[in-house]
Structures are given as C-alpha cells and as structure tokens.
Amino acid sequence: MAVPKRKLSKARRDKRRSNVWKLEAPSFVKCPHCGELTLPHRVCKSCGYYKGKAVIRKEA
C-alpha cells in the first residue's frame, strides 16, 4: 500500500481543498429579440439573431 514519504504542509493541503479549481456554471443572458436564454456573445439558437441582426434564417 502506498504511504506518503513526508507530511503535507497545511498550505499545500488547503490549496488543494480550495475552491480555485472548481468549475462554474455558464452564465446566460436573455435574447433581446425573442427572450430565450442564450450564452453571451453567441447567435440565438431559437431565432437566429445576433446584435439585432438576422444571422441565421430560421423557419417559422
């Protein structure tokens, strides 16, 4: 069985346990055209608009 050769310092142990490495949930913004929640700086998947302009043609 593997056993640590030396005692880990409190700083090293606490660094590992800190929340620095944990991932965050992505933030969402409302599309100004249709009101659907989308990722920021991306074309809206439901209406195809970006910055008030139709980028992708969507069939109704």
PDB file with SEQRES, HELIX, SHEET and CRYST1 records, atoms N, CA, C and O in Angstrom:
SEQRES   1 A   60  MET ALA VAL PRO LYS ARG LYS LEU SER LYS ALA ARG ARG          
SEQRES   2 A   60  ASP LYS ARG ARG SER ASN VAL TRP LYS LEU GLU ALA PRO          
SEQRES   3 A   60  SER PHE VAL LYS CYS PRO HIS CYS GLY GLU LEU THR LEU          
SEQRES   4 A   60  PRO HIS ARG VAL CYS LYS SER CYS GLY TYR TYR LYS GLY          
SEQRES   5 A   60  LYS ALA VAL ILE ARG LYS GLU ALA                              
HELIX    1 AA1 LYS A   10  ARG A   17  1                                   8    
HELIX    2 AA2 ASN A   19  TRP A   21  5                                   3    
SHEET    1 AA1 2 TYR A  49  TYR A  50  0                                        
SHEET    2 AA1 2 LYS A  53  ALA A  54 -1                                        
CRYST1    1.000    1.000    1.000  90.00  90.00  90.00 P 1           1          
ATOM      1  N   MET A   1       0.836  -1.188   0.000  1.00  0.00           N  
ATOM      2  CA  MET A   1       0.000   0.000   0.000  1.00  0.00           C  
ATOM      3  C   MET A   1       0.883   1.254   0.000  1.00  0.00           C  
ATOM      4  O   MET A   1       1.884   1.312   0.713  1.00  0.00           O  
ATOM      5  N   ALA A   2       0.505   2.258  -0.804  1.00  0.00           N  
ATOM      6  CA  ALA A   2       1.292   3.484  -0.906  1.00  0.00           C  
ATOM      7  C   ALA A   2       1.104   4.351   0.334  1.00  0.00           C  
ATOM      8  O   ALA A   2      -0.016   4.579   0.791  1.00  0.00           O  
ATOM      9  N   VAL A   3       2.226   4.826   0.865  1.00  0.00           N  
ATOM     10  CA  VAL A   3       2.218   5.674   2.058  1.00  0.00           C  
ATOM     11  C   VAL A   3       3.017   6.927   1.741  1.00  0.00           C  
ATOM     12  O   VAL A   3       4.094   6.824   1.154  1.00  0.00           O  
ATOM     13  N   PRO A   4       2.521   8.132   2.116  1.00  0.00           N  
ATOM     14  CA  PRO A   4       3.273   9.361   1.846  1.00  0.00           C  
ATOM     15  C   PRO A   4       4.629   9.345   2.542  1.00  0.00           C  
ATOM     16  O   PRO A   4       4.733   8.937   3.699  1.00  0.00           O  
ATOM     17  N   LYS A   5       5.667   9.791   1.836  1.00  0.00           N  
ATOM     18  CA  LYS A   5       7.016   9.805   2.400  1.00  0.00           C  
ATOM     19  C   LYS A   5       7.182  10.926   3.423  1.00  0.00           C  
ATOM     20  O   LYS A   5       7.870  10.762   4.431  1.00  0.00           O  
ATOM     21  N   ARG A   6       6.534  12.087   3.149  1.00  0.00           N  
ATOM     22  CA  ARG A   6       6.633  13.232   4.058  1.00  0.00           C  
ATOM     23  C   ARG A   6       5.240  13.801   4.332  1.00  0.00           C  
ATOM     24  O   ARG A   6       4.313  13.608   3.545  1.00  0.00           O  
ATOM     25  N   LYS A   7       5.107  14.500   5.453  1.00  0.00           N  
ATOM     26  CA  LYS A   7       3.847  15.143   5.842  1.00  0.00           C  
ATOM     27  C   LYS A   7       3.584  16.336   4.924  1.00  0.00           C  
ATOM     28  O   LYS A   7       4.484  17.135   4.667  1.00  0.00           O  
ATOM     29  N   LEU A   8       2.369  16.452   4.438  1.00  0.00           N  
ATOM     30  CA  LEU A   8       1.986  17.597   3.614  1.00  0.00           C  
ATOM     31  C   LEU A   8       1.788  18.806   4.504  1.00  0.00           C  
ATOM     32  O   LEU A   8       1.200  18.705   5.580  1.00  0.00           O  
ATOM     33  N   SER A   9       2.281  19.953   4.053  1.00  0.00           N  
ATOM     34  CA  SER A   9       2.106  21.178   4.840  1.00  0.00           C  
ATOM     35  C   SER A   9       0.635  21.609   4.788  1.00  0.00           C  
ATOM     36  O   SER A   9      -0.104  21.222   3.883  1.00  0.00           O  
ATOM     37  N   LYS A  10       0.227  22.407   5.764  1.00  0.00           N  
ATOM     38  CA  LYS A  10      -1.163  22.880   5.814  1.00  0.00           C  
ATOM     39  C   LYS A  10      -1.490  23.741   4.595  1.00  0.00           C  
ATOM     40  O   LYS A  10      -2.601  23.685   4.068  1.00  0.00           O  
ATOM     41  N   ALA A  11      -0.523  24.529   4.155  1.00  0.00           N  
ATOM     42  CA  ALA A  11      -0.739  25.401   3.000  1.00  0.00           C  
ATOM     43  C   ALA A  11      -0.986  24.576   1.738  1.00  0.00           C  
ATOM     44  O   ALA A  11      -1.888  24.874   0.955  1.00  0.00           O  
ATOM     45  N   ARG A  12      -0.174  23.539   1.553  1.00  0.00           N  
ATOM     46  CA  ARG A  12      -0.308  22.684   0.369  1.00  0.00           C  
ATOM     47  C   ARG A  12      -1.635  21.923   0.397  1.00  0.00           C  
ATOM     48  O   ARG A  12      -2.316  21.803  -0.621  1.00  0.00           O  
ATOM     49  N   ARG A  13      -1.992  21.407   1.588  1.00  0.00           N  
ATOM     50  CA  ARG A  13      -3.248  20.683   1.752  1.00  0.00           C  
ATOM     51  C   ARG A  13      -4.447  21.603   1.498  1.00  0.00           C  
ATOM     52  O   ARG A  13      -5.386  21.220   0.800  1.00  0.00           O  
ATOM     53  N   ASP A  14      -4.414  22.808   2.061  1.00  0.00           N  
ATOM     54  CA  ASP A  14      -5.535  23.742   1.922  1.00  0.00           C  
ATOM     55  C   ASP A  14      -5.646  24.296   0.507  1.00  0.00           C  
ATOM     56  O   ASP A  14      -6.742  24.614   0.043  1.00  0.00           O  
ATOM     57  N   LYS A  15      -4.502  24.412  -0.182  1.00  0.00           N  
ATOM     58  CA  LYS A  15      -4.520  24.846  -1.575  1.00  0.00           C  
ATOM     59  C   LYS A  15      -5.293  23.853  -2.436  1.00  0.00           C  
ATOM     60  O   LYS A  15      -6.058  24.242  -3.318  1.00  0.00           O  
ATOM     61  N   ARG A  16      -5.084  22.589  -2.172  1.00  0.00           N  
ATOM     62  CA  ARG A  16      -5.765  21.543  -2.918  1.00  0.00           C  
ATOM     63  C   ARG A  16      -7.265  21.548  -2.627  1.00  0.00           C  
ATOM     64  O   ARG A  16      -8.071  21.307  -3.526  1.00  0.00           O  
ATOM     65  N   ARG A  17      -7.637  21.819  -1.389  1.00  0.00           N  
ATOM     66  CA  ARG A  17      -9.044  21.781  -0.983  1.00  0.00           C  
ATOM     67  C   ARG A  17      -9.807  23.059  -1.316  1.00  0.00           C  
ATOM     68  O   ARG A  17     -11.030  23.096  -1.181  1.00  0.00           O  
ATOM     69  N   SER A  18      -9.113  24.100  -1.746  1.00  0.00           N  
ATOM     70  CA  SER A  18      -9.750  25.389  -2.001  1.00  0.00           C  
ATOM     71  C   SER A  18     -10.677  25.304  -3.217  1.00  0.00           C  
ATOM     72  O   SER A  18     -10.653  24.330  -3.969  1.00  0.00           O  
ATOM     73  N   ASN A  19     -11.479  26.328  -3.388  1.00  0.00           N  
ATOM     74  CA  ASN A  19     -12.452  26.366  -4.485  1.00  0.00           C  
ATOM     75  C   ASN A  19     -11.878  26.942  -5.770  1.00  0.00           C  
ATOM     76  O   ASN A  19     -12.626  27.205  -6.713  1.00  0.00           O  
ATOM     77  N   VAL A  20     -10.566  27.141  -5.827  1.00  0.00           N  
ATOM     78  CA  VAL A  20      -9.937  27.728  -7.004  1.00  0.00           C  
ATOM     79  C   VAL A  20     -10.116  26.837  -8.225  1.00  0.00           C  
ATOM     80  O   VAL A  20     -10.282  27.341  -9.336  1.00  0.00           O  
ATOM     81  N   TRP A  21     -10.084  25.530  -8.037  1.00  0.00           N  
ATOM     82  CA  TRP A  21     -10.081  24.595  -9.160  1.00  0.00           C  
ATOM     83  C   TRP A  21     -11.465  24.158  -9.591  1.00  0.00           C  
ATOM     84  O   TRP A  21     -11.597  23.481 -10.611  1.00  0.00           O  
ATOM     85  N   LYS A  22     -12.509  24.522  -8.848  1.00  0.00           N  
ATOM     86  CA  LYS A  22     -13.861  24.059  -9.155  1.00  0.00           C  
ATOM     87  C   LYS A  22     -14.449  24.847 -10.329  1.00  0.00           C  
ATOM     88  O   LYS A  22     -14.227  26.052 -10.446  1.00  0.00           O  
ATOM     89  N   LEU A  23     -15.188  24.172 -11.181  1.00  0.00           N  
ATOM     90  CA  LEU A  23     -15.796  24.813 -12.353  1.00  0.00           C  
ATOM     91  C   LEU A  23     -17.038  25.585 -11.957  1.00  0.00           C  
ATOM     92  O   LEU A  23     -17.708  25.243 -10.982  1.00  0.00           O  
ATOM     93  N   GLU A  24     -17.346  26.635 -12.720  1.00  0.00           N  
ATOM     94  CA  GLU A  24     -18.543  27.447 -12.505  1.00  0.00           C  
ATOM     95  C   GLU A  24     -19.564  27.143 -13.589  1.00  0.00           C  
ATOM     96  O   GLU A  24     -19.212  26.748 -14.700  1.00  0.00           O  
ATOM     97  N   ALA A  25     -20.811  27.331 -13.255  1.00  0.00           N  
ATOM     98  CA  ALA A  25     -21.883  27.155 -14.237  1.00  0.00           C  
ATOM     99  C   ALA A  25     -21.823  28.304 -15.245  1.00  0.00           C  
ATOM    100  O   ALA A  25     -21.498  29.429 -14.865  1.00  0.00           O  
ATOM    101  N   PRO A  26     -22.131  28.047 -16.526  1.00  0.00           N  
ATOM    102  CA  PRO A  26     -22.079  29.120 -17.522  1.00  0.00           C  
ATOM    103  C   PRO A  26     -23.168  30.157 -17.271  1.00  0.00           C  
ATOM    104  O   PRO A  26     -24.264  29.824 -16.820  1.00  0.00           O  
ATOM    105  N   SER A  27     -22.856  31.418 -17.567  1.00  0.00           N  
ATOM    106  CA  SER A  27     -23.836  32.486 -17.383  1.00  0.00           C  
ATOM    107  C   SER A  27     -24.709  32.586 -18.634  1.00  0.00           C  
ATOM    108  O   SER A  27     -24.240  32.357 -19.749  1.00  0.00           O  
ATOM    109  N   PHE A  28     -25.969  32.926 -18.439  1.00  0.00           N  
ATOM    110  CA  PHE A  28     -26.917  33.058 -19.536  1.00  0.00           C  
ATOM    111  C   PHE A  28     -27.453  34.478 -19.586  1.00  0.00           C  
ATOM    112  O   PHE A  28     -27.551  35.153 -18.561  1.00  0.00           O  
ATOM    113  N   VAL A  29     -27.797  34.924 -20.785  1.00  0.00           N  
ATOM    114  CA  VAL A  29     -28.433  36.227 -20.982  1.00  0.00           C  
ATOM    115  C   VAL A  29     -29.698  36.026 -21.803  1.00  0.00           C  
ATOM    116  O   VAL A  29     -29.808  35.062 -22.560  1.00  0.00           O  
ATOM    117  N   LYS A  30     -30.659  36.948 -21.649  1.00  0.00           N  
ATOM    118  CA  LYS A  30     -31.896  36.867 -22.426  1.00  0.00           C  
ATOM    119  C   LYS A  30     -31.674  37.457 -23.809  1.00  0.00           C  
ATOM    120  O   LYS A  30     -31.060  38.515 -23.947  1.00  0.00           O  
ATOM    121  N   CYS A  31     -32.166  36.785 -24.818  1.00  0.00           N  
ATOM    122  CA  CYS A  31     -32.096  37.289 -26.189  1.00  0.00           C  
ATOM    123  C   CYS A  31     -33.028  38.496 -26.289  1.00  0.00           C  
ATOM    124  O   CYS A  31     -34.202  38.388 -25.934  1.00  0.00           O  
ATOM    125  N   PRO A  32     -32.530  39.652 -26.768  1.00  0.00           N  
ATOM    126  CA  PRO A  32     -33.401  40.827 -26.865  1.00  0.00           C  
ATOM    127  C   PRO A  32     -34.505  40.683 -27.920  1.00  0.00           C  
ATOM    128  O   PRO A  32     -35.505  41.400 -27.879  1.00  0.00           O  
ATOM    129  N   HIS A  33     -34.323  39.768 -28.846  1.00  0.00           N  
ATOM    130  CA  HIS A  33     -35.310  39.603 -29.920  1.00  0.00           C  
ATOM    131  C   HIS A  33     -36.448  38.670 -29.520  1.00  0.00           C  
ATOM    132  O   HIS A  33     -37.615  39.006 -29.717  1.00  0.00           O  
ATOM    133  N   CYS A  34     -36.122  37.489 -28.953  1.00  0.00           N  
ATOM    134  CA  CYS A  34     -37.171  36.514 -28.642  1.00  0.00           C  
ATOM    135  C   CYS A  34     -37.327  36.228 -27.146  1.00  0.00           C  
ATOM    136  O   CYS A  34     -38.323  35.629 -26.741  1.00  0.00           O  
ATOM    137  N   GLY A  35     -36.357  36.645 -26.315  1.00  0.00           N  
ATOM    138  CA  GLY A  35     -36.452  36.431 -24.876  1.00  0.00           C  
ATOM    139  C   GLY A  35     -35.938  35.086 -24.399  1.00  0.00           C  
ATOM    140  O   GLY A  35     -36.029  34.783 -23.209  1.00  0.00           O  
ATOM    141  N   GLU A  36     -35.407  34.282 -25.289  1.00  0.00           N  
ATOM    142  CA  GLU A  36     -34.861  32.962 -24.937  1.00  0.00           C  
ATOM    143  C   GLU A  36     -33.515  33.139 -24.236  1.00  0.00           C  
ATOM    144  O   GLU A  36     -32.773  34.069 -24.554  1.00  0.00           O  
ATOM    145  N   LEU A  37     -33.189  32.253 -23.283  1.00  0.00           N  
ATOM    146  CA  LEU A  37     -31.898  32.302 -22.612  1.00  0.00           C  
ATOM    147  C   LEU A  37     -30.824  31.710 -23.515  1.00  0.00           C  
ATOM    148  O   LEU A  37     -30.966  30.593 -24.012  1.00  0.00           O  
ATOM    149  N   THR A  38     -29.742  32.471 -23.724  1.00  0.00           N  
ATOM    150  CA  THR A  38     -28.637  32.019 -24.569  1.00  0.00           C  
ATOM    151  C   THR A  38     -27.316  32.355 -23.896  1.00  0.00           C  
ATOM    152  O   THR A  38     -27.280  33.120 -22.932  1.00  0.00           O  
ATOM    153  N   LEU A  39     -26.236  31.785 -24.403  1.00  0.00           N  
ATOM    154  CA  LEU A  39     -24.901  32.138 -23.930  1.00  0.00           C  
ATOM    155  C   LEU A  39     -24.530  33.512 -24.488  1.00  0.00           C  
ATOM    156  O   LEU A  39     -24.898  33.832 -25.619  1.00  0.00           O  
ATOM    157  N   PRO A  40     -23.805  34.337 -23.712  1.00  0.00           N  
ATOM    158  CA  PRO A  40     -23.440  35.664 -24.207  1.00  0.00           C  
ATOM    159  C   PRO A  40     -22.486  35.597 -25.399  1.00  0.00           C  
ATOM    160  O   PRO A  40     -21.672  34.679 -25.499  1.00  0.00           O  
ATOM    161  N   HIS A  41     -22.591  36.571 -26.298  1.00  0.00           N  
ATOM    162  CA  HIS A  41     -21.734  36.696 -27.497  1.00  0.00           C  
ATOM    163  C   HIS A  41     -21.891  35.513 -28.440  1.00  0.00           C  
ATOM    164  O   HIS A  41     -20.930  35.113 -29.096  1.00  0.00           O  
ATOM    165  N   ARG A  42     -23.088  34.953 -28.514  1.00  0.00           N  
ATOM    166  CA  ARG A  42     -23.365  33.849 -29.437  1.00  0.00           C  
ATOM    167  C   ARG A  42     -24.695  34.107 -30.136  1.00  0.00           C  
ATOM    168  O   ARG A  42     -25.553  34.815 -29.609  1.00  0.00           O  
ATOM    169  N   VAL A  43     -24.861  33.532 -31.320  1.00  0.00           N  
ATOM    170  CA  VAL A  43     -26.111  33.643 -32.063  1.00  0.00           C  
ATOM    171  C   VAL A  43     -27.192  32.879 -31.310  1.00  0.00           C  
ATOM    172  O   VAL A  43     -26.948  31.775 -30.822  1.00  0.00           O  
ATOM    173  N   CYS A  44     -28.389  33.460 -31.212  1.00  0.00           N  
ATOM    174  CA  CYS A  44     -29.504  32.806 -30.530  1.00  0.00           C  
ATOM    175  C   CYS A  44     -29.934  31.592 -31.342  1.00  0.00           C  
ATOM    176  O   CYS A  44     -30.154  31.689 -32.549  1.00  0.00           O  
ATOM    177  N   LYS A  45     -30.053  30.444 -30.668  1.00  0.00           N  
ATOM    178  CA  LYS A  45     -30.402  29.208 -31.360  1.00  0.00           C  
ATOM    179  C   LYS A  45     -31.864  29.164 -31.775  1.00  0.00           C  
ATOM    180  O   LYS A  45     -32.217  28.479 -32.735  1.00  0.00           O  
ATOM    181  N   SER A  46     -32.716  29.888 -31.058  1.00  0.00           N  
ATOM    182  CA  SER A  46     -34.146  29.800 -31.365  1.00  0.00           C  
ATOM    183  C   SER A  46     -34.569  30.756 -32.485  1.00  0.00           C  
ATOM    184  O   SER A  46     -35.402  30.396 -33.316  1.00  0.00           O  
ATOM    185  N   CYS A  47     -34.001  31.981 -32.517  1.00  0.00           N  
ATOM    186  CA  CYS A  47     -34.435  32.931 -33.543  1.00  0.00           C  
ATOM    187  C   CYS A  47     -33.358  33.252 -34.577  1.00  0.00           C  
ATOM    188  O   CYS A  47     -33.684  33.749 -35.656  1.00  0.00           O  
ATOM    189  N   GLY A  48     -32.081  32.984 -34.281  1.00  0.00           N  
ATOM    190  CA  GLY A  48     -31.009  33.209 -35.246  1.00  0.00           C  
ATOM    191  C   GLY A  48     -30.502  34.639 -35.294  1.00  0.00           C  
ATOM    192  O   GLY A  48     -29.817  35.010 -36.247  1.00  0.00           O  
ATOM    193  N   TYR A  49     -30.817  35.455 -34.289  1.00  0.00           N  
ATOM    194  CA  TYR A  49     -30.381  36.846 -34.268  1.00  0.00           C  
ATOM    195  C   TYR A  49     -29.131  37.015 -33.409  1.00  0.00           C  
ATOM    196  O   TYR A  49     -28.928  36.298 -32.429  1.00  0.00           O  
ATOM    197  N   TYR A  50     -28.287  37.994 -33.807  1.00  0.00           N  
ATOM    198  CA  TYR A  50     -27.124  38.373 -33.010  1.00  0.00           C  
ATOM    199  C   TYR A  50     -26.927  39.870 -33.168  1.00  0.00           C  
ATOM    200  O   TYR A  50     -26.811  40.365 -34.288  1.00  0.00           O  
ATOM    201  N   LYS A  51     -26.888  40.591 -32.063  1.00  0.00           N  
ATOM    202  CA  LYS A  51     -26.744  42.057 -32.030  1.00  0.00           C  
ATOM    203  C   LYS A  51     -27.805  42.744 -32.880  1.00  0.00           C  
ATOM    204  O   LYS A  51     -27.517  43.721 -33.571  1.00  0.00           O  
ATOM    205  N   GLY A  52     -29.041  42.228 -32.829  1.00  0.00           N  
ATOM    206  CA  GLY A  52     -30.160  42.859 -33.532  1.00  0.00           C  
ATOM    207  C   GLY A  52     -30.225  42.565 -35.017  1.00  0.00           C  
ATOM    208  O   GLY A  52     -31.075  43.123 -35.709  1.00  0.00           O  
ATOM    209  N   LYS A  53     -29.359  41.711 -35.528  1.00  0.00           N  
ATOM    210  CA  LYS A  53     -29.366  41.378 -36.951  1.00  0.00           C  
ATOM    211  C   LYS A  53     -29.613  39.895 -37.133  1.00  0.00           C  
ATOM    212  O   LYS A  53     -29.145  39.075 -36.343  1.00  0.00           O  
ATOM    213  N   ALA A  54     -30.362  39.551 -38.194  1.00  0.00           N  
ATOM    214  CA  ALA A  54     -30.631  38.145 -38.506  1.00  0.00           C  
ATOM    215  C   ALA A  54     -29.385  37.543 -39.126  1.00  0.00           C  
ATOM    216  O   ALA A  54     -28.971  37.945 -40.214  1.00  0.00           O  
ATOM    217  N   VAL A  55     -28.781  36.577 -38.436  1.00  0.00           N  
ATOM    218  CA  VAL A  55     -27.552  35.949 -38.910  1.00  0.00           C  
ATOM    219  C   VAL A  55     -27.894  34.607 -39.569  1.00  0.00           C  
ATOM    220  O   VAL A  55     -27.350  34.266 -40.620  1.00  0.00           O  
ATOM    221  N   ILE A  56     -28.794  33.859 -38.943  1.00  0.00           N  
ATOM    222  CA  ILE A  56     -29.225  32.562 -39.452  1.00  0.00           C  
ATOM    223  C   ILE A  56     -30.712  32.629 -39.736  1.00  0.00           C  
ATOM    224  O   ILE A  56     -31.493  33.091 -38.904  1.00  0.00           O  
ATOM    225  N   ARG A  57     -31.102  32.165 -40.918  1.00  0.00           N  
ATOM    226  CA  ARG A  57     -32.529  32.133 -41.269  1.00  0.00           C  
ATOM    227  C   ARG A  57     -33.206  30.968 -40.591  1.00  0.00           C  
ATOM    228  O   ARG A  57     -32.806  29.820 -40.779  1.00  0.00           O  
ATOM    229  N   LYS A  58     -34.228  31.247 -39.804  1.00  0.00           N  
ATOM    230  CA  LYS A  58     -34.984  30.184 -39.119  1.00  0.00           C  
ATOM    231  C   LYS A  58     -36.379  30.098 -39.717  1.00  0.00           C  
ATOM    232  O   LYS A  58     -37.041  31.115 -39.927  1.00  0.00           O  
ATOM    233  N   GLU A  59     -36.818  28.879 -39.986  1.00  0.00           N  
ATOM    234  CA  GLU A  59     -38.178  28.654 -40.492  1.00  0.00           C  
ATOM    235  C   GLU A  59     -39.165  28.750 -39.347  1.00  0.00           C  
ATOM    236  O   GLU A  59     -38.924  28.201 -38.272  1.00  0.00           O  
ATOM    237  N   ALA A  60     -40.253  29.428 -39.559  1.00  0.00           N  
ATOM    238  CA  ALA A  60     -41.257  29.622 -38.505  1.00  0.00           C  
ATOM    239  C   ALA A  60     -42.165  28.416 -38.380  1.00  0.00           C  
ATOM    240  O   ALA A  60     -43.067  28.406 -37.542  1.00  0.00           O  
TER     241      ALA A  60                                                      
END                                                                             
